[in-house]
Amino acid sequence: MWFAHRFLVPCDMSVGQFIHILSGRLHLAPGKALFVFVKNTLPQTSSLIETVYDSYKDDDGFLYMCYSSEKTFGCGDTPMC
């Protein structure tokens, strides 16, 4: 299913900070990690949004990002780890 959200993000925000805010907005369950992709690339979390924007902005002037969450931390409901 496709969901479109628009965010106005300060250019001096890091990708890691953006992921943290996005995780909160999506009400991600504990034990799940959020990954953000820009044109099939996983930007470094230390990169500034401005740098990512300059490198990957679309012809229309917008930066398009896709996100995915994965169960990555701990065992969760699995009885044996």
A tleap script that builds the chain and sets N, CA, C and O, in Angstrom:
source leaprc.protein.ff14SB
mol = sequence {
  NMET TRP PHE ALA HIE ARG PHE LEU VAL PRO
  CYS ASP MET SER VAL GLY GLN PHE ILE HIE
  ILE LEU SER GLY ARG LEU HIE LEU ALA PRO
  GLY LYS ALA LEU PHE VAL PHE VAL LYS ASN
  THR LEU PRO GLN THR SER SER LEU ILE GLU
  THR VAL TYR ASP SER TYR LYS ASP ASP ASP
  GLY PHE LEU TYR MET CYS TYR SER SER GLU
  LYS THR PHE GLY CYS GLY ASP THR PRO MET
  CCYS
}
set mol.1.N position { 0.843 -1.169 0.000 }
set mol.1.CA position { 0.000 0.000 0.000 }
set mol.1.C position { 0.892 1.237 0.000 }
set mol.1.O position { 1.926 1.255 0.667 }
set mol.2.N position { 0.513 2.237 -0.718 }
set mol.2.CA position { 1.303 3.454 -0.885 }
set mol.2.C position { 0.710 4.574 -0.040 }
set mol.2.O position { -0.476 4.882 -0.152 }
set mol.3.N position { 1.520 5.168 0.788 }
set mol.3.CA position { 1.118 6.319 1.578 }
set mol.3.C position { 2.048 7.467 1.235 }
set mol.3.O position { 3.260 7.277 1.128 }
set mol.4.N position { 1.499 8.635 1.065 }
set mol.4.CA position { 2.328 9.808 0.772 }
set mol.4.C position { 2.204 10.794 1.928 }
set mol.4.O position { 1.105 11.203 2.303 }
set mol.5.N position { 3.332 11.159 2.472 }
set mol.5.CA position { 3.383 12.160 3.528 }
set mol.5.C position { 4.350 13.234 3.079 }
set mol.5.O position { 5.346 12.945 2.415 }
set mol.6.N position { 4.063 14.454 3.434 }
set mol.6.CA position { 4.957 15.554 3.092 }
set mol.6.C position { 5.477 16.167 4.377 }
set mol.6.O position { 4.725 16.410 5.321 }
set mol.7.N position { 6.766 16.410 4.395 }
set mol.7.CA position { 7.410 17.005 5.555 }
set mol.7.C position { 8.252 18.183 5.098 }
set mol.7.O position { 8.953 18.101 4.089 }
set mol.8.N position { 8.182 19.259 5.826 }
set mol.8.CA position { 9.075 20.391 5.628 }
set mol.8.C position { 10.154 20.255 6.692 }
set mol.8.O position { 9.898 20.449 7.880 }
set mol.9.N position { 11.350 19.922 6.257 }
set mol.9.CA position { 12.437 19.566 7.166 }
set mol.9.C position { 13.521 20.634 7.103 }
set mol.9.O position { 13.901 21.057 6.012 }
set mol.10.N position { 14.030 21.081 8.257 }
set mol.10.CA position { 15.136 22.046 8.243 }
set mol.10.C position { 16.357 21.457 7.541 }
set mol.10.O position { 16.661 20.274 7.698 }
set mol.11.N position { 17.048 22.280 6.774 }
set mol.11.CA position { 18.187 21.777 5.993 }
set mol.11.C position { 19.353 21.351 6.877 }
set mol.11.O position { 20.205 20.578 6.438 }
set mol.12.N position { 19.407 21.843 8.115 }
set mol.12.CA position { 20.511 21.468 9.001 }
set mol.12.C position { 20.186 20.254 9.876 }
set mol.12.O position { 20.949 19.922 10.784 }
set mol.13.N position { 19.067 19.598 9.609 }
set mol.13.CA position { 18.707 18.376 10.335 }
set mol.13.C position { 19.452 17.198 9.706 }
set mol.13.O position { 19.618 17.139 8.488 }
set mol.14.N position { 19.893 16.274 10.535 }
set mol.14.CA position { 20.564 15.082 10.006 }
set mol.14.C position { 19.517 14.042 9.606 }
set mol.14.O position { 18.370 14.091 10.052 }
set mol.15.N position { 19.923 13.126 8.777 }
set mol.15.CA position { 19.043 12.029 8.372 }
set mol.15.C position { 18.637 11.219 9.606 }
set mol.15.O position { 17.488 10.789 9.715 }
set mol.16.N position { 19.567 11.014 10.528 }
set mol.16.CA position { 19.266 10.288 11.760 }
set mol.16.C position { 18.194 10.968 12.596 }
set mol.16.O position { 17.316 10.303 13.145 }
set mol.17.N position { 18.262 12.298 12.694 }
set mol.17.CA position { 17.235 13.040 13.430 }
set mol.17.C position { 15.881 12.907 12.738 }
set mol.17.O position { 14.853 12.744 13.394 }
set mol.18.N position { 15.892 12.977 11.421 }
set mol.18.CA position { 14.649 12.830 10.663 }
set mol.18.C position { 14.040 11.442 10.876 }
set mol.18.O position { 12.829 11.318 11.055 }
set mol.19.N position { 14.865 10.411 10.859 }
set mol.19.CA position { 14.390 9.047 11.094 }
set mol.19.C position { 13.779 8.930 12.490 }
set mol.19.O position { 12.751 8.276 12.666 }
set mol.20.N position { 14.406 9.557 13.474 }
set mol.20.CA position { 13.890 9.529 14.845 }
set mol.20.C position { 12.501 10.175 14.913 }
set mol.20.O position { 11.588 9.626 15.531 }
set mol.21.N position { 12.347 11.323 14.287 }
set mol.21.CA position { 11.051 12.012 14.281 }
set mol.21.C position { 10.016 11.186 13.526 }
set mol.21.O position { 8.879 11.042 13.975 }
set mol.22.N position { 10.412 10.650 12.389 }
set mol.22.CA position { 9.504 9.840 11.582 }
set mol.22.C position { 9.061 8.584 12.333 }
set mol.22.O position { 7.898 8.189 12.245 }
set mol.23.N position { 9.966 7.963 13.061 }
set mol.23.CA position { 9.619 6.781 13.867 }
set mol.23.C position { 8.540 7.110 14.884 }
set mol.23.O position { 7.614 6.328 15.099 }
set mol.24.N position { 8.668 8.275 15.509 }
set mol.24.CA position { 7.660 8.699 16.474 }
set mol.24.C position { 6.312 8.965 15.830 }
set mol.24.O position { 5.272 8.599 16.378 }
set mol.25.N position { 6.328 9.593 14.680 }
set mol.25.CA position { 5.081 9.899 13.974 }
set mol.25.C position { 4.377 8.637 13.486 }
set mol.25.O position { 3.150 8.595 13.402 }
set mol.26.N position { 5.157 7.617 13.167 }
set mol.26.CA position { 4.592 6.362 12.672 }
set mol.26.C position { 4.217 5.405 13.799 }
set mol.26.O position { 3.673 4.330 13.548 }
set mol.27.N position { 4.509 5.795 15.046 }
set mol.27.CA position { 4.227 4.957 16.221 }
set mol.27.C position { 4.826 3.563 16.047 }
set mol.27.O position { 4.145 2.550 16.214 }
set mol.28.N position { 6.103 3.538 15.713 }
set mol.28.CA position { 6.807 2.280 15.490 }
set mol.28.C position { 6.913 1.492 16.793 }
set mol.28.O position { 7.231 2.056 17.841 }
set mol.29.N position { 6.651 0.210 16.725 }
set mol.29.CA position { 6.732 -0.658 17.900 }
set mol.29.C position { 8.185 -0.803 18.339 }
set mol.29.O position { 9.092 -0.765 17.507 }
set mol.30.N position { 8.410 -0.968 19.646 }
set mol.30.CA position { 9.778 -1.222 20.118 }
set mol.30.C position { 10.322 -2.482 19.444 }
set mol.30.O position { 9.593 -3.452 19.240 }
set mol.31.N position { 11.580 -2.456 19.109 }
set mol.31.CA position { 12.178 -3.600 18.442 }
set mol.31.C position { 12.149 -3.503 16.931 }
set mol.31.O position { 12.632 -4.397 16.236 }
set mol.32.N position { 11.582 -2.416 16.418 }
set mol.32.CA position { 11.556 -2.218 14.969 }
set mol.32.C position { 12.471 -1.063 14.604 }
set mol.32.O position { 12.536 -0.053 15.305 }
set mol.33.N position { 13.170 -1.230 13.506 }
set mol.33.CA position { 14.056 -0.181 13.006 }
set mol.33.C position { 13.443 0.405 11.743 }
set mol.33.O position { 12.747 -0.281 10.995 }
set mol.34.N position { 13.710 1.669 11.523 }
set mol.34.CA position { 13.203 2.362 10.346 }
set mol.34.C position { 14.368 2.679 9.422 }
set mol.34.O position { 15.396 3.197 9.860 }
set mol.35.N position { 14.207 2.370 8.157 }
set mol.35.CA position { 15.226 2.653 7.156 }
set mol.35.C position { 14.644 3.608 6.132 }
set mol.35.O position { 13.506 3.440 5.692 }
set mol.36.N position { 15.426 4.616 5.750 }
set mol.36.CA position { 14.996 5.604 4.770 }
set mol.36.C position { 15.864 5.454 3.528 }
set mol.36.O position { 17.088 5.370 3.620 }
set mol.37.N position { 15.221 5.422 2.373 }
set mol.37.CA position { 15.917 5.281 1.097 }
set mol.37.C position { 15.637 6.489 0.218 }
set mol.37.O position { 14.525 7.017 0.197 }
set mol.38.N position { 16.657 6.916 -0.502 }
set mol.38.CA position { 16.524 7.985 -1.481 }
set mol.38.C position { 17.077 7.442 -2.792 }
set mol.38.O position { 18.269 7.155 -2.898 }
set mol.39.N position { 16.213 7.302 -3.785 }
set mol.39.CA position { 16.604 6.732 -5.082 }
set mol.39.C position { 17.370 5.419 -4.904 }
set mol.39.O position { 18.456 5.235 -5.454 }
set mol.40.N position { 16.779 4.517 -4.127 }
set mol.40.CA position { 17.343 3.184 -3.851 }
set mol.40.C position { 18.696 3.225 -3.152 }
set mol.40.O position { 19.473 2.274 -3.235 }
set mol.41.N position { 18.973 4.316 -2.472 }
set mol.41.CA position { 20.219 4.474 -1.725 }
set mol.41.C position { 19.881 4.723 -0.266 }
set mol.41.O position { 18.942 5.455 0.047 }
set mol.42.N position { 20.642 4.118 0.617 }
set mol.42.CA position { 20.473 4.316 2.050 }
set mol.42.C position { 21.447 5.410 2.487 }
set mol.42.O position { 22.640 5.139 2.623 }
set mol.43.N position { 20.970 6.645 2.711 }
set mol.43.CA position { 21.898 7.711 3.088 }
set mol.43.C position { 22.441 7.499 4.501 }
set mol.43.O position { 21.778 6.896 5.346 }
set mol.44.N position { 23.643 7.997 4.746 }
set mol.44.CA position { 24.229 7.896 6.081 }
set mol.44.C position { 23.394 8.714 7.056 }
set mol.44.O position { 22.917 9.799 6.725 }
set mol.45.N position { 23.224 8.186 8.250 }
set mol.45.CA position { 22.412 8.891 9.244 }
set mol.45.C position { 23.061 10.196 9.687 }
set mol.45.O position { 22.376 11.084 10.195 }
set mol.46.N position { 24.359 10.322 9.504 }
set mol.46.CA position { 25.046 11.556 9.893 }
set mol.46.C position { 24.961 12.635 8.818 }
set mol.46.O position { 25.327 13.783 9.070 }
set mol.47.N position { 24.484 12.285 7.626 }
set mol.47.CA position { 24.370 13.262 6.538 }
set mol.47.C position { 23.290 14.282 6.853 }
set mol.47.O position { 22.256 13.954 7.435 }
set mol.48.N position { 23.544 15.515 6.464 }
set mol.48.CA position { 22.524 16.548 6.610 }
set mol.48.C position { 21.496 16.404 5.495 }
set mol.48.O position { 21.822 15.989 4.383 }
set mol.49.N position { 20.259 16.750 5.807 }
set mol.49.CA position { 19.195 16.712 4.808 }
set mol.49.C position { 19.572 17.588 3.615 }
set mol.49.O position { 19.270 17.245 2.471 }
set mol.50.N position { 20.225 18.705 3.876 }
set mol.50.CA position { 20.642 19.612 2.804 }
set mol.50.C position { 21.567 18.905 1.806 }
set mol.50.O position { 21.420 19.071 0.595 }
set mol.51.N position { 22.506 18.127 2.311 }
set mol.51.CA position { 23.441 17.396 1.457 }
set mol.51.C position { 22.710 16.339 0.634 }
set mol.51.O position { 22.965 16.186 -0.560 }
set mol.52.N position { 21.805 15.615 1.277 }
set mol.52.CA position { 21.024 14.588 0.582 }
set mol.52.C position { 20.139 15.250 -0.476 }
set mol.52.O position { 20.011 14.746 -1.592 }
set mol.53.N position { 19.535 16.375 -0.117 }
set mol.53.CA position { 18.691 17.114 -1.062 }
set mol.53.C position { 19.496 17.552 -2.280 }
set mol.53.O position { 19.062 17.355 -3.415 }
set mol.54.N position { 20.652 18.136 -2.053 }
set mol.54.CA position { 21.485 18.605 -3.164 }
set mol.54.C position { 21.890 17.465 -4.094 }
set mol.54.O position { 22.000 17.660 -5.304 }
set mol.55.N position { 22.109 16.288 -3.538 }
set mol.55.CA position { 22.554 15.146 -4.341 }
set mol.55.C position { 21.416 14.412 -5.048 }
set mol.55.O position { 21.611 13.859 -6.131 }
set mol.56.N position { 20.226 14.407 -4.439 }
set mol.56.CA position { 19.166 13.529 -4.929 }
set mol.56.C position { 17.836 14.208 -5.244 }
set mol.56.O position { 16.858 13.513 -5.519 }
set mol.57.N position { 17.764 15.529 -5.216 }
set mol.57.CA position { 16.475 16.188 -5.462 }
set mol.57.C position { 15.969 15.860 -6.860 }
set mol.57.O position { 16.749 15.645 -7.788 }
set mol.58.N position { 14.658 15.827 -6.985 }
set mol.58.CA position { 14.018 15.530 -8.251 }
set mol.58.C position { 13.988 16.790 -9.114 }
set mol.58.O position { 14.266 17.887 -8.628 }
set mol.59.N position { 13.654 16.633 -10.385 }
set mol.59.CA position { 13.574 17.780 -11.290 }
set mol.59.C position { 12.528 18.799 -10.851 }
set mol.59.O position { 12.625 19.979 -11.188 }
set mol.60.N position { 11.526 18.343 -10.097 }
set mol.60.CA position { 10.489 19.259 -9.622 }
set mol.60.C position { 10.897 20.004 -8.354 }
set mol.60.O position { 10.122 20.805 -7.833 }
set mol.61.N position { 12.122 19.745 -7.847 }
set mol.61.CA position { 12.626 20.455 -6.676 }
set mol.61.C position { 12.346 19.775 -5.350 }
set mol.61.O position { 12.738 20.285 -4.300 }
set mol.62.N position { 11.675 18.634 -5.379 }
set mol.62.CA position { 11.368 17.908 -4.148 }
set mol.62.C position { 12.346 16.755 -3.951 }
set mol.62.O position { 12.896 16.217 -4.912 }
set mol.63.N position { 12.552 16.390 -2.698 }
set mol.63.CA position { 13.343 15.215 -2.349 }
set mol.63.C position { 12.363 14.111 -1.978 }
set mol.63.O position { 11.596 14.251 -1.026 }
set mol.64.N position { 12.387 13.025 -2.721 }
set mol.64.CA position { 11.481 11.909 -2.472 }
set mol.64.C position { 12.223 10.822 -1.715 }
set mol.64.O position { 13.307 10.392 -2.110 }
set mol.65.N position { 11.612 10.384 -0.609 }
set mol.65.CA position { 12.199 9.348 0.233 }
set mol.65.C position { 11.178 8.233 0.414 }
set mol.65.O position { 9.972 8.477 0.463 }
set mol.66.N position { 11.673 7.025 0.512 }
set mol.66.CA position { 10.843 5.869 0.849 }
set mol.66.C position { 11.351 5.328 2.177 }
set mol.66.O position { 12.541 5.417 2.480 }
set mol.67.N position { 10.448 4.771 2.960 }
set mol.67.CA position { 10.892 4.192 4.227 }
set mol.67.C position { 10.355 2.780 4.372 }
set mol.67.O position { 9.343 2.399 3.785 }
set mol.68.N position { 11.077 2.027 5.177 }
set mol.68.CA position { 10.715 0.642 5.451 }
set mol.68.C position { 11.076 0.344 6.894 }
set mol.68.O position { 12.090 0.827 7.398 }
set mol.69.N position { 10.253 -0.448 7.559 }
set mol.69.CA position { 10.583 -0.845 8.931 }
set mol.69.C position { 10.808 -2.348 8.966 }
set mol.69.O position { 10.172 -3.112 8.240 }
set mol.70.N position { 11.711 -2.739 9.812 }
set mol.70.CA position { 12.061 -4.150 9.958 }
set mol.70.C position { 12.181 -4.483 11.433 }
set mol.70.O position { 12.617 -3.654 12.232 }
set mol.71.N position { 11.796 -5.690 11.789 }
set mol.71.CA position { 11.987 -6.174 13.152 }
set mol.71.C position { 13.455 -6.555 13.282 }
set mol.71.O position { 13.898 -7.530 12.676 }
set mol.72.N position { 14.206 -5.801 14.062 }
set mol.72.CA position { 15.652 -6.020 14.101 }
set mol.72.C position { 16.227 -6.197 15.491 }
set mol.72.O position { 17.302 -6.778 15.635 }
set mol.73.N position { 15.551 -5.717 16.509 }
set mol.73.CA position { 16.140 -5.720 17.844 }
set mol.73.C position { 15.446 -6.738 18.734 }
set mol.73.O position { 14.223 -6.714 18.878 }
set mol.74.N position { 16.212 -7.615 19.321 }
set mol.74.CA position { 15.659 -8.567 20.278 }
set mol.74.C position { 14.920 -9.708 19.611 }
set mol.74.O position { 14.873 -9.817 18.386 }
set mol.75.N position { 14.348 -10.547 20.441 }
set mol.75.CA position { 13.688 -11.753 19.958 }
set mol.75.C position { 12.217 -11.531 19.667 }
set mol.75.O position { 11.639 -12.228 18.833 }
set mol.76.N position { 11.609 -10.578 20.336 }
set mol.76.CA position { 10.185 -10.358 20.136 }
set mol.76.C position { 9.373 -11.505 20.687 }
set mol.76.O position { 9.530 -11.884 21.848 }
set mol.77.N position { 8.503 -12.062 19.859 }
set mol.77.CA position { 7.616 -13.143 20.283 }
set mol.77.C position { 8.211 -14.528 20.050 }
set mol.77.O position { 7.567 -15.533 20.352 }
set mol.78.N position { 9.408 -14.596 19.528 }
set mol.78.CA position { 10.035 -15.880 19.242 }
set mol.78.C position { 10.486 -16.537 20.540 }
set mol.78.O position { 11.243 -15.924 21.292 }
set mol.79.N position { 10.041 -17.781 20.837 }
set mol.79.CA position { 10.405 -18.414 22.101 }
set mol.79.C position { 11.880 -18.796 22.191 }
set mol.79.O position { 12.443 -18.807 23.285 }
set mol.80.N position { 12.508 -19.106 21.075 }
set mol.80.CA position { 13.917 -19.501 21.111 }
set mol.80.C position { 14.737 -18.539 20.268 }
set mol.80.O position { 14.387 -18.224 19.131 }
set mol.81.N position { 15.840 -18.080 20.853 }
set mol.81.CA position { 16.721 -17.170 20.117 }
set mol.81.C position { 18.068 -17.815 19.929 }
set mol.81.O position { 18.961 -17.216 19.331 }
savepdb mol mol.pdb
quit
